[in-house]
Amino acid sequence: MKTAIQNSLEIFIASVNYIIINYALSNMAMLLQSSPLSILFFASEIWITVMYWKDVYHITQNKIISAVLFICCFAAHIGMLYFVGRIVGTILPF
């Protein structure tokens, strides 16, 4: 019972981290879309996605549950981009 609660909490924390980090990386990629640095932020999004998939699969040991969780988190990330919008700003030198 304790491991089920611990696994659920671990999946919840990993999911929230995935959504927030991917949202921030998407904002940076859109902010720098005319710069070659946007490629690095997009690559980081892909890397975070792969790491999230591996973590959730390692915890659940089930590809279907992992896929459903990934789709839900990806939809939440896209929903945040659509409804909250992107962060508008400019890059200022120090």
N, CA, C and O atoms as a Tinker XYZ file with bonds, in Angstrom:
   376  protein
     1  N      0.828000   -1.191000    0.000000    73     2
     2  CA     0.000000    0.000000    0.000000    64     1     3
     3  C      0.871000    1.254000    0.000000    63     2     4     5
     4  O      0.592000    2.226000   -0.701000    81     3
     5  N      1.937000    1.205000    0.807000    73     3     6
     6  CA     2.802000    2.378000    0.898000    64     5     7
     7  C      3.525000    2.624000   -0.423000    63     6     8     9
     8  O      3.728000    3.776000   -0.807000    81     7
     9  N      3.914000    1.570000   -1.117000    73     7    10
    10  CA     4.606000    1.756000   -2.398000    64     9    11
    11  C      3.662000    2.294000   -3.460000    63    10    12    13
    12  O      4.090000    3.038000   -4.342000    81    11
    13  N      2.389000    1.934000   -3.394000    73    11    14
    14  CA     1.416000    2.459000   -4.356000    64    13    15
    15  C      1.241000    3.964000   -4.168000    63    14    16    17
    16  O      1.172000    4.707000   -5.147000    81    15
    17  N      1.170000    4.412000   -2.930000    73    15    18
    18  CA     1.045000    5.841000   -2.651000    64    17    19
    19  C      2.321000    6.562000   -3.064000    63    18    20    21
    20  O      2.274000    7.646000   -3.645000    81    19
    21  N      3.445000    5.956000   -2.762000    73    19    22
    22  CA     4.734000    6.555000   -3.113000    64    21    23
    23  C      4.889000    6.640000   -4.634000    63    22    24    25
    24  O      5.362000    7.652000   -5.150000    81    23
    25  N      4.497000    5.594000   -5.350000    73    23    26
    26  CA     4.567000    5.607000   -6.815000    64    25    27
    27  C      3.619000    6.643000   -7.406000    63    26    28    29
    28  O      3.975000    7.338000   -8.358000    81    27
    29  N      2.429000    6.752000   -6.855000    73    27    30
    30  CA     1.466000    7.741000   -7.343000    64    29    31
    31  C      1.980000    9.157000   -7.130000    63    30    32    33
    32  O      1.843000   10.013000   -8.003000    81    31
    33  N      2.565000    9.395000   -5.980000    73    31    34
    34  CA     3.125000   10.710000   -5.695000    64    33    35
    35  C      4.297000   11.018000   -6.619000    63    34    36    37
    36  O      4.442000   12.145000   -7.092000    81    35
    37  N      5.128000   10.019000   -6.874000    73    35    38
    38  CA     6.268000   10.202000   -7.773000    64    37    39
    39  C      5.814000   10.506000   -9.204000    63    38    40    41
    40  O      6.396000   11.355000   -9.879000    81    39
    41  N      4.781000    9.813000   -9.654000    73    39    42
    42  CA     4.240000   10.072000  -10.993000    64    41    43
    43  C      3.616000   11.461000  -11.053000    63    42    44    45
    44  O      3.786000   12.170000  -12.045000    81    43
    45  N      2.899000   11.859000  -10.010000    73    43    46
    46  CA     2.281000   13.183000   -9.973000    64    45    47
    47  C      3.342000   14.282000  -10.035000    63    46    48    49
    48  O      3.200000   15.242000  -10.792000    81    47
    49  N      4.395000   14.142000   -9.247000    73    47    50
    50  CA     5.464000   15.151000   -9.236000    64    49    51
    51  C      6.173000   15.192000  -10.578000    63    50    52    53
    52  O      6.472000   16.275000  -11.082000    81    51
    53  N      6.448000   14.030000  -11.169000    73    51    54
    54  CA     7.101000   13.990000  -12.481000    64    53    55
    55  C      6.215000   14.625000  -13.547000    63    54    56    57
    56  O      6.717000   15.300000  -14.445000    81    55
    57  N      4.908000   14.418000  -13.458000    73    55    58
    58  CA     3.977000   14.986000  -14.433000    64    57    59
    59  C      3.911000   16.504000  -14.321000    63    58    60    61
    60  O      3.930000   17.204000  -15.333000    81    59
    61  N      3.834000   17.013000  -13.105000    73    59    62
    62  CA     3.791000   18.464000  -12.907000    64    61    63
    63  C      5.100000   19.098000  -13.390000    63    62    64    65
    64  O      5.087000   20.137000  -14.051000    81    63
    65  N      6.222000   18.467000  -13.055000    73    63    66
    66  CA     7.512000   18.978000  -13.526000    64    65    67
    67  C      7.585000   18.973000  -15.043000    63    66    68    69
    68  O      8.069000   19.933000  -15.642000    81    67
    69  N      7.113000   17.907000  -15.670000    73    67    70
    70  CA     7.130000   17.823000  -17.127000    64    69    71
    71  C      6.320000   18.954000  -17.756000    63    70    72    73
    72  O      6.773000   19.594000  -18.705000    81    71
    73  N      5.139000   19.195000  -17.232000    73    71    74
    74  CA     4.271000   20.236000  -17.788000    64    73    75
    75  C      4.904000   21.616000  -17.629000    63    74    76    77
    76  O      4.932000   22.401000  -18.577000    81    75
    77  N      5.406000   21.908000  -16.446000    73    75    78
    78  CA     5.974000   23.234000  -16.192000    64    77    79
    79  C      7.256000   23.458000  -16.989000    63    78    80    81
    80  O      7.430000   24.513000  -17.598000    81    79
    81  N      8.146000   22.481000  -16.989000    73    79    82
    82  CA     9.418000   22.644000  -17.710000    64    81    83
    83  C      9.175000   22.729000  -19.210000    63    82    84    85
    84  O      9.800000   23.543000  -19.889000    81    83
    85  N      8.286000   21.911000  -19.733000    73    83    86
    86  CA     7.999000   21.971000  -21.170000    64    85    87
    87  C      7.337000   23.290000  -21.547000    63    86    88    89
    88  O      7.597000   23.821000  -22.627000    81    87
    89  N      6.488000   23.824000  -20.679000    73    87    90
    90  CA     5.869000   25.129000  -20.933000    64    89    91
    91  C      6.939000   26.218000  -20.993000    63    90    92    93
    92  O      6.921000   27.068000  -21.884000    81    91
    93  N      7.865000   26.186000  -20.043000    73    91    94
    94  CA     8.940000   27.190000  -20.027000    64    93    95
    95  C      9.836000   27.054000  -21.260000    63    94    96    97
    96  O     10.214000   28.059000  -21.861000    81    95
    97  N     10.177000   25.827000  -21.639000    73    95    98
    98  CA    11.013000   25.622000  -22.825000    64    97    99
    99  C     10.295000   26.048000  -24.099000    63    98   100   101
   100  O     10.917000   26.595000  -25.009000    81    99
   101  N      8.998000   25.802000  -24.169000    73    99   102
   102  CA     8.231000   26.234000  -25.341000    64   101   103
   103  C      8.204000   27.753000  -25.439000    63   102   104   105
   104  O      8.319000   28.313000  -26.529000    81   103
   105  N      8.052000   28.419000  -24.296000    73   103   106
   106  CA     8.074000   29.875000  -24.297000    64   105   107
   107  C      9.421000   30.417000  -24.754000    63   106   108   109
   108  O      9.480000   31.375000  -25.525000    81   107
   109  N     10.490000   29.812000  -24.284000    73   107   110
   110  CA    11.820000   30.264000  -24.702000    64   109   111
   111  C     12.043000   29.996000  -26.185000    63   110   112   113
   112  O     12.635000   30.826000  -26.876000    81   111
   113  N     11.582000   28.860000  -26.684000    73   111   114
   114  CA    11.733000   28.559000  -28.113000    64   113   115
   115  C     10.945000   29.554000  -28.961000    63   114   116   117
   116  O     11.405000   29.962000  -30.027000    81   115
   117  N      9.754000   29.945000  -28.491000    73   115   118
   118  CA     8.968000   30.930000  -29.242000    64   117   119
   119  C      9.564000   32.330000  -29.131000    63   118   120   121
   120  O      9.515000   33.106000  -30.086000    81   119
   121  N     10.126000   32.653000  -27.972000    73   119   122
   122  CA    10.735000   33.963000  -27.788000    64   121   123
   123  C     11.958000   34.128000  -28.687000    63   122   124   125
   124  O     12.208000   35.211000  -29.217000    81   123
   125  N     12.708000   33.055000  -28.852000    73   123   126
   126  CA    13.934000   33.095000  -29.656000    64   125   127
   127  C     13.741000   32.460000  -31.023000    63   126   128   129
   128  O     14.690000   31.923000  -31.594000    81   127
   129  N     12.540000   32.515000  -31.549000    73   127   130
   130  CA    12.262000   31.783000  -32.774000    64   129   131
   131  C     13.073000   32.267000  -33.969000    63   130   132   133
   132  O     13.241000   31.515000  -34.930000    81   131
   133  N     13.578000   33.492000  -33.942000    73   131   134
   134  CA    14.407000   33.957000  -35.054000    64   133   135
   135  C     15.885000   33.683000  -34.798000    63   134   136   137
   136  O     16.728000   34.047000  -35.619000    81   135
   137  N     16.211000   33.056000  -33.686000    73   135   138
   138  CA    17.594000   32.760000  -33.324000    64   137   139
   139  C     17.858000   31.250000  -33.444000    63   138   140   141
   140  O     16.949000   30.444000  -33.245000    81   139
   141  N     19.078000   30.877000  -33.763000    73   139   142
   142  CA    19.407000   29.442000  -33.791000    64   141   143
   143  C     19.294000   28.774000  -32.421000    63   142   144   145
   144  O     19.244000   27.547000  -32.337000    81   143
   145  N     19.252000   29.564000  -31.349000    73   143   146
   146  CA    19.088000   28.986000  -30.011000    64   145   147
   147  C     17.745000   28.292000  -29.832000    63   146   148   149
   148  O     17.605000   27.435000  -28.960000    81   147
   149  N     16.766000   28.649000  -30.639000    73   147   150
   150  CA    15.455000   28.010000  -30.516000    64   149   151
   151  C     15.553000   26.513000  -30.791000    63   150   152   153
   152  O     14.766000   25.731000  -30.257000    81   151
   153  N     16.500000   26.117000  -31.611000    73   151   154
   154  CA    16.713000   24.690000  -31.894000    64   153   155
   155  C     17.128000   23.960000  -30.622000    63   154   156   157
   156  O     16.687000   22.837000  -30.378000    81   155
   157  N     17.969000   24.589000  -29.816000    73   155   158
   158  CA    18.396000   23.969000  -28.557000    64   157   159
   159  C     17.231000   23.813000  -27.583000    63   158   160   161
   160  O     17.117000   22.792000  -26.905000    81   159
   161  N     16.374000   24.817000  -27.515000    73   159   162
   162  CA    15.224000   24.712000  -26.620000    64   161   163
   163  C     14.246000   23.643000  -27.103000    63   162   164   165
   164  O     13.658000   22.927000  -26.293000    81   163
   165  N     14.071000   23.535000  -28.418000    73   163   166
   166  CA    13.203000   22.491000  -28.952000    64   165   167
   167  C     13.796000   21.107000  -28.680000    63   166   168   169
   168  O     13.072000   20.176000  -28.326000    81   167
   169  N     15.104000   20.977000  -28.846000    73   167   170
   170  CA    15.765000   19.698000  -28.550000    64   169   171
   171  C     15.639000   19.357000  -27.071000    63   170   172   173
   172  O     15.489000   18.190000  -26.710000    81   171
   173  N     15.700000   20.365000  -26.223000    73   171   174
   174  CA    15.524000   20.138000  -24.786000    64   173   175
   175  C     14.112000   19.659000  -24.473000    63   174   176   177
   176  O     13.919000   18.822000  -23.591000    81   175
   177  N     13.125000   20.186000  -25.193000    73   175   178
   178  CA    11.748000   19.712000  -25.017000    64   177   179
   179  C     11.633000   18.231000  -25.355000    63   178   180   181
   180  O     10.975000   17.472000  -24.644000    81   179
   181  N     12.272000   17.832000  -26.434000    73   179   182
   182  CA    12.240000   16.423000  -26.824000    64   181   183
   183  C     12.941000   15.565000  -25.777000    63   182   184   185
   184  O     12.450000   14.493000  -25.422000    81   183
   185  N     14.087000   16.030000  -25.280000    73   183   186
   186  CA    14.818000   15.279000  -24.273000    64   185   187
   187  C     13.997000   15.130000  -22.996000    63   186   188   189
   188  O     13.963000   14.048000  -22.410000    81   187
   189  N     13.337000   16.195000  -22.559000    73   187   190
   190  CA    12.487000   16.146000  -21.361000    64   189   191
   191  C     11.334000   15.158000  -21.569000    63   190   192   193
   192  O     10.957000   14.429000  -20.651000    81   191
   193  N     10.780000   15.145000  -22.785000    73   191   194
   194  CA     9.686000   14.226000  -23.093000    64   193   195
   195  C     10.143000   12.775000  -22.991000    63   194   196   197
   196  O      9.443000   11.941000  -22.417000    81   195
   197  N     11.306000   12.474000  -23.543000    73   195   198
   198  CA    11.839000   11.105000  -23.483000    64   197   199
   199  C     12.132000   10.705000  -22.037000    63   198   200   201
   200  O     11.838000    9.581000  -21.630000    81   199
   201  N     12.709000   11.620000  -21.266000    73   199   202
   202  CA    13.018000   11.315000  -19.864000    64   201   203
   203  C     11.732000   11.092000  -19.049000    63   202   204   205
   204  O     11.690000   10.222000  -18.180000    81   203
   205  N     10.691000   11.878000  -19.334000    73   203   206
   206  CA     9.413000   11.688000  -18.644000    64   205   207
   207  C      8.835000   10.311000  -18.979000    63   206   208   209
   208  O      8.374000    9.588000  -18.095000    81   207
   209  N      8.864000    9.959000  -20.265000    73   207   210
   210  CA     8.342000    8.650000  -20.684000    64   209   211
   211  C      9.083000    7.525000  -19.966000    63   210   212   213
   212  O      8.456000    6.595000  -19.459000    81   211
   213  N     10.425000    7.605000  -19.920000    73   211   214
   214  CA    11.219000    6.565000  -19.269000    64   213   215
   215  C     10.911000    6.476000  -17.785000    63   214   216   217
   216  O     10.776000    5.378000  -17.244000    81   215
   217  N     10.799000    7.616000  -17.124000    73   215   218
   218  CA    10.509000    7.616000  -15.685000    64   217   219
   219  C      9.153000    6.992000  -15.389000    63   218   220   221
   220  O      9.028000    6.156000  -14.494000    81   219
   221  N      8.147000    7.399000  -16.138000    73   219   222
   222  CA     6.801000    6.868000  -15.887000    64   221   223
   223  C      6.735000    5.378000  -16.228000    63   222   224   225
   224  O      6.106000    4.604000  -15.507000    81   223
   225  N      7.374000    4.981000  -17.310000    73   223   226
   226  CA     7.379000    3.556000  -17.664000    64   225   227
   227  C      8.130000    2.739000  -16.613000    63   226   228   229
   228  O      7.722000    1.626000  -16.281000    81   227
   229  N      9.206000    3.283000  -16.100000    73   227   230
   230  CA     9.967000    2.580000  -15.060000    64   229   231
   231  C      9.113000    2.382000  -13.803000    63   230   232   233
   232  O      9.196000    1.341000  -13.151000    81   231
   233  N      8.300000    3.371000  -13.469000    73   231   234
   234  CA     7.459000    3.274000  -12.277000    64   233   235
   235  C      6.274000    2.334000  -12.516000    63   234   236   237
   236  O      5.979000    1.485000  -11.674000    81   235
   237  N      5.596000    2.481000  -13.656000    73   235   238
   238  CA     4.370000    1.715000  -13.886000    64   237   239
   239  C      4.609000    0.342000  -14.501000    63   238   240   241
   240  O      3.826000   -0.580000  -14.267000    81   239
   241  N      5.666000    0.190000  -15.276000    73   239   242
   242  CA     5.953000   -1.047000  -16.008000    64   241   243
   243  C      4.805000   -1.428000  -16.948000    63   242   244   245
   244  O      4.554000   -2.609000  -17.190000    81   243
   245  N      4.112000   -0.409000  -17.476000    73   243   246
   246  CA     2.991000   -0.636000  -18.367000    64   245   247
   247  C      3.006000    0.455000  -19.444000    63   246   248   249
   248  O      2.919000    1.643000  -19.137000    81   247
   249  N      3.117000    0.035000  -20.704000    73   247   250
   250  CA     3.209000    1.003000  -21.792000    64   249   251
   251  C      1.902000    1.752000  -22.023000    63   250   252   253
   252  O      1.926000    2.920000  -22.411000    81   251
   253  N      0.778000    1.110000  -21.795000    73   251   254
   254  CA    -0.517000    1.755000  -22.020000    64   253   255
   255  C     -0.741000    2.868000  -20.998000    63   254   256   257
   256  O     -1.149000    3.973000  -21.357000    81   255
   257  N     -0.475000    2.577000  -19.737000    73   255   258
   258  CA    -0.632000    3.600000  -18.701000    64   257   259
   259  C      0.345000    4.741000  -18.941000    63   258   260   261
   260  O     -0.007000    5.909000  -18.780000    81   259
   261  N      1.569000    4.406000  -19.324000    73   259   262
   262  CA     2.569000    5.433000  -19.617000    64   261   263
   263  C      2.130000    6.309000  -20.780000    63   262   264   265
   264  O      2.297000    7.528000  -20.742000    81   263
   265  N      1.576000    5.697000  -21.803000    73   263   266
   266  CA     1.116000    6.461000  -22.968000    64   265   267
   267  C     -0.055000    7.375000  -22.608000    63   266   268   269
   268  O     -0.107000    8.522000  -23.052000    81   267
   269  N     -0.985000    6.875000  -21.813000    73   267   270
   270  CA    -2.131000    7.686000  -21.404000    64   269   271
   271  C     -1.672000    8.871000  -20.554000    63   270   272   273
   272  O     -2.144000    9.992000  -20.745000    81   271
   273  N     -0.760000    8.627000  -19.623000    73   271   274
   274  CA    -0.239000    9.723000  -18.802000    64   273   275
   275  C      0.505000   10.737000  -19.659000    63   274   276   277
   276  O      0.357000   11.943000  -19.462000    81   275
   277  N      1.298000   10.261000  -20.602000    73   275   278
   278  CA     2.033000   11.165000  -21.478000    64   277   279
   279  C      1.069000   12.013000  -22.309000    63   278   280   281
   280  O      1.264000   13.222000  -22.437000    81   279
   281  N      0.047000   11.401000  -22.865000    73   279   282
   282  CA    -0.925000   12.134000  -23.687000    64   281   283
   283  C     -1.655000   13.178000  -22.842000    63   282   284   285
   284  O     -1.878000   14.297000  -23.304000    81   283
   285  N     -2.024000   12.829000  -21.621000    73   283   286
   286  CA    -2.698000   13.787000  -20.741000    64   285   287
   287  C     -1.787000   14.966000  -20.397000    63   286   288   289
   288  O     -2.224000   16.116000  -20.417000    81   287
   289  N     -0.535000   14.685000  -20.085000    73   287   290
   290  CA     0.405000   15.757000  -19.742000    64   289   291
   291  C      0.729000   16.612000  -20.958000    63   290   292   293
   292  O      0.856000   17.831000  -20.841000    81   291
   293  N      0.862000   15.993000  -22.114000    73   291   294
   294  CA     1.132000   16.754000  -23.330000    64   293   295
   295  C     -0.063000   17.649000  -23.665000    63   294   296   297
   296  O      0.110000   18.792000  -24.090000    81   295
   297  N     -1.265000   17.126000  -23.472000    73   295   298
   298  CA    -2.472000   17.931000  -23.709000    64   297   299
   299  C     -2.543000   19.093000  -22.721000    63   298   300   301
   300  O     -2.953000   20.193000  -23.092000    81   299
   301  N     -2.149000   18.863000  -21.472000    73   299   302
   302  CA    -2.128000   19.950000  -20.486000    64   301   303
   303  C     -1.100000   21.010000  -20.878000    63   302   304   305
   304  O     -1.350000   22.206000  -20.725000    81   303
   305  N      0.036000   20.581000  -21.376000    73   303   306
   306  CA     1.081000   21.511000  -21.837000    64   305   307
   307  C      0.572000   22.345000  -23.009000    63   306   308   309
   308  O      0.745000   23.563000  -23.015000    81   307
   309  N     -0.041000   21.722000  -23.980000    73   307   310
   310  CA    -0.579000   22.439000  -25.132000    64   309   311
   311  C     -1.733000   23.343000  -24.686000    63   310   312   313
   312  O     -1.872000   24.461000  -25.183000    81   311
   313  N     -2.554000   22.867000  -23.759000    73   311   314
   314  CA    -3.640000   23.684000  -23.230000    64   313   315
   315  C     -3.131000   24.931000  -22.530000    63   314   316   317
   316  O     -3.714000   26.007000  -22.664000    81   315
   317  N     -2.037000   24.787000  -21.780000    73   315   318
   318  CA    -1.444000   25.968000  -21.138000    64   317   319
   319  C     -0.945000   26.958000  -22.183000    63   318   320   321
   320  O     -1.117000   28.167000  -22.029000    81   319
   321  N     -0.329000   26.449000  -23.243000    73   319   322
   322  CA     0.146000   27.343000  -24.300000    64   321   323
   323  C     -1.024000   28.046000  -24.988000    63   322   324   325
   324  O     -0.921000   29.217000  -25.354000    81   323
   325  N     -2.122000   27.337000  -25.159000    73   323   326
   326  CA    -3.265000   27.911000  -25.861000    64   325   327
   327  C     -4.055000   28.878000  -24.975000    63   326   328   329
   328  O     -4.363000   29.992000  -25.397000    81   327
   329  N     -4.382000   28.461000  -23.757000    73   327   330
   330  CA    -5.254000   29.263000  -22.906000    64   329   331
   331  C     -4.493000   30.311000  -22.099000    63   330   332   333
   332  O     -4.967000   31.439000  -21.969000    81   331
   333  N     -3.346000   29.974000  -21.563000    73   331   334
   334  CA    -2.555000   30.936000  -20.796000    64   333   335
   335  C     -1.781000   31.825000  -21.750000    63   334   336   337
   336  O     -1.622000   33.023000  -21.517000    81   335
   337  N     -1.309000   31.227000  -22.814000    73   335   338
   338  CA    -0.554000   31.976000  -23.807000    64   337   339
   339  C      0.931000   31.904000  -23.543000    63   338   340   341
   340  O      1.391000   31.292000  -22.579000    81   339
   341  N      1.653000   32.538000  -24.414000    73   339   342
   342  CA     3.097000   32.537000  -24.238000    64   341   343
   343  C      3.507000   33.774000  -23.472000    63   342   344   345
   344  O      2.795000   34.778000  -23.453000    81   343
   345  N      4.643000   33.690000  -22.852000    73   343   346
   346  CA     5.173000   34.817000  -22.103000    64   345   347
   347  C      5.855000   35.746000  -23.089000    63   346   348   349
   348  O      6.756000   35.337000  -23.822000    81   347
   349  N      5.424000   36.989000  -23.105000    73   347   350
   350  CA     5.974000   37.961000  -24.033000    64   349   351
   351  C      7.029000   38.775000  -23.289000    63   350   352   353
   352  O      6.796000   39.269000  -22.185000    81   351
   353  N      8.159000   38.898000  -23.902000    73   351   354
   354  CA     9.222000   39.668000  -23.279000    64   353   355
   355  C     10.368000   39.875000  -24.249000    63   354   356   357
   356  O     10.334000   39.424000  -25.394000    81   355
   357  N     11.355000   40.551000  -23.773000    73   355   358
   358  CA    12.556000   40.756000  -24.559000    64   357   359
   359  C     13.755000   40.328000  -23.746000    63   358   360   361
   360  O     13.731000   40.348000  -22.516000    81   359
   361  N     14.786000   39.946000  -24.437000    73   359   362
   362  CA    16.008000   39.549000  -23.769000    64   361   363
   363  C     16.870000   40.786000  -23.592000    63   362   364   365
   364  O     17.185000   41.480000  -24.559000    81   363
   365  N     17.243000   41.054000  -22.364000    73   363   366
   366  CA    18.045000   42.226000  -22.048000    64   365   367
   367  C     19.433000   41.774000  -21.637000    63   366   368   369
   368  O     19.570000   40.804000  -20.892000    81   367
   369  N     20.467000   42.463000  -22.111000    73   367   370
   370  CA    21.816000   42.109000  -21.657000    64   369   371
   371  C     22.020000   42.536000  -20.204000    63   370   372   373
   372  O     21.330000   43.428000  -19.710000    81   371
   373  N     22.957000   41.902000  -19.533000    73   371   374
   374  CA    23.231000   42.233000  -18.136000    64   373   375
   375  C     23.898000   43.576000  -18.031000    63   374   376
   376  O     24.208000   44.027000  -16.928000    81   375
